[in-house]
Amino acid sequence: MGVKTLALTMSIGAAAGAVAILMMPKSDPTRRLAAKAADKVENAMWKLGDKMERTLDM
């Protein structure tokens, strides 16, 4: 299996999992856990972007 095929397969799997979680009721513990994880990833990406921006501006 090539790298492109693997990446595509993983992306499709992640998208399918996200859709399944979004279809759950908002009170479901799995959905709440997924929302917390998504918030942590988003915060980490913002911090990384800010750090990269500061580094490139020097």
C-alpha positions, 0 to 999 in steps of 0.5 A, spaced: 500 500 500 502 506 497 503 512 502 498 516 498 493 510 499 494 510 506 493 517 507 486 517 503 484 511 507 486 514 514 482 521 512 476 517 509 476 513 516 477 519 520 471 523 516 466 517 517 468 517 525 467 524 525 460 524 522 458 518 526 460 522 533 456 528 530 450 524 529 450 522 537 446 526 542 449 532 545 449 529 552 452 523 549 459 522 553 463 520 547 461 526 543 463 530 549 469 527 550 470 528 542 469 535 543 474 536 548 479 533 544 477 537 538 478 543 542 485 541 545 487 540 538 485 546 536 488 550 541 495 546 540 494 548 532 493 556 534 499 556 539 503 552 533 501 557 528 503 563 533 510 560 534 511 559 527 509 566 525 513 569 531 519 565 528 518 567 521 517 574 523 524 575 526 
